[in-house]
Amino acid sequence: MDGTTRTPERLFDPPSHSVAWRDAPVFGQGRDVSAVPIRPPERFLVFGAPVIGEAEIAEVVASLRSGWLGTGPKVARFEAGFATYVGTPNAVAVSSCTAALHLSMLTLGLQLGDEVITTALTFAATVNAIIHAGATPVLADVDPQTMNIDPSSVEAAVTPRTRAILPVHLAGRACQMDELMAIGDEHGLALIEDCAHAIETQYHGRHAGTFGRAGCFSFYVTKNVITGEGGMVLTEREEDAARIKVLALHGMSSDAWRRFSDEGYRHYYVTECGYKYNMTDLQAALGIHQLARVESNWARRQQIWKRYRRELEGVELDLPAEPEPDTRHACHLFQVLVDGDCCGVSRDTFVERMTAENIGVGVHYLSIPEHPYYQQRFGWRTEMWPEARRIGRATVSLPLSAGLADDDVADVIAAVKKVLNV
Ligand SMILES: *Cc1c(COP(=O)(O)O)cnc(C)c1O
């Protein structure tokens, strides 16, 4: 049996940070019971598999039949729906969260040498967006319990060149926004939120993505609402929304996407050197119907999250902390920490063994200073952010898709216990 038995699942792009795609080893059947994996290879549990309904499929087909594949009315519908869901006036759909972060950074008018503080425990896109905008990223360490950016570490990282703070609501857990906003106010810093995990997240009754100057969301295949690839910027400022729209489409004057509509050709004018970051109607066709199920999918993931917490209690793993009072956790990831000294299995061995049980897991994330590019460019060393390093070397994300059946969840729990020899 080889990897080709899993062909249908290869329809989904493997996320670069997921290890679900490694081929599982082959076991001789009937020789050693413990060598029989919890799931057979043909039922490999793909980490972060999206749930795509018939409504999405019909809407995509309708787009194809209409012939309007590019940016058009469905994108406008998705933007309006998203703005209503979060309760904010302006939503601009773009091609990815990375694009959303980049364009939001550009609205700050950063100069060479300006600094933006972000977390050392995030996906590379967060840091890259700062660099692409011409600024210098500065890392803050994370809180050991919440794994989110630690306000005291942010405070310590502020310099006269600091212009903005870019917190990430990791796993869907809200950052300490009161503290971060107080630091921002004190030093005159803009706040831009990376909400890639946090569509459903709330903090003190307010939605993530509405606290700062902009909130950036992702609709990548493994996220809570998917469009294949896609992103969204939320901002209260009309002028930022308008500028982001222009920058996302070559810098052409607004509503340039109408230039081939049935109203006939219209001239457009390039007002600045923009990018090609627009979302298409084919993508929005998925998003519209995904959004309609955002709450029911969240409720299902929350159920699974709670079941993991309940049934893995007592196992020698660190489980995620309970959500903080008066917050809503989006339950995007269920991260466990594997401490090799404590449970006798290293994180990487745990990942390999779970994969051998035909259960895909993820790692969110190796801390940013583990990557050679940042080490070489900024002279960062992992020990400078010890909590992010410790978590990054121990963390494993268990499957948490709303599409998991109860039996799938039971398999994950059984596999974790087997892998740890419980
Ligand atoms: C996925 C992710 C991004 C990037 O999102 P894309 O839509 O893939 O560009 C940025 N930040 C975090 C924390 C993410 O998880």
The ligand as a Tripos MOL2 file, in Angstrom:
@<TRIPOS>MOLECULE
LIG
   15    15     1     0     0
SMALL
NO_CHARGES

@<TRIPOS>ATOM
      1 C1         -3.0980   31.3330    7.6650 C.3       1 LIG1
      2 C2         -2.4860   32.4820    8.3770 C.ar      1 LIG1
      3 C3         -2.0920   33.6530    7.7190 C.ar      1 LIG1
      4 C4         -2.0870   33.7760    6.2320 C.3       1 LIG1
      5 O1         -3.3190   33.5600    5.6620 O.3       1 LIG1
      6 P1         -3.4170   33.3630    4.0730 P.3       1 LIG1
      7 O2         -4.8730   33.6190    3.8010 O.co2     1 LIG1
      8 O3         -3.0080   31.9690    3.7840 O.co2     1 LIG1
      9 O4         -2.5500   34.3800    3.4550 O.co2     1 LIG1
     10 C5         -1.6280   34.7120    8.4700 C.ar      1 LIG1
     11 N1         -1.5300   34.6310    9.8020 N.ar      1 LIG1
     12 C6         -1.8710   33.5080   10.4810 C.ar      1 LIG1
     13 C7         -1.7600   33.4850   11.9600 C.3       1 LIG1
     14 C8         -2.3400   32.3990    9.7770 C.ar      1 LIG1
     15 O5         -2.6540   31.2720   10.4320 O.3       1 LIG1
@<TRIPOS>BOND
     1     1     2 1
     2     2     3 ar
     3     2    14 ar
     4     3     4 1
     5     3    10 ar
     6     4     5 1
     7     5     6 1
     8     6     7 2
     9     6     8 1
    10     6     9 1
    11    10    11 ar
    12    11    12 ar
    13    12    13 1
    14    12    14 ar
    15    14    15 1
@<TRIPOS>SUBSTRUCTURE
     1 LIG1         1 GROUP 0 **** ****
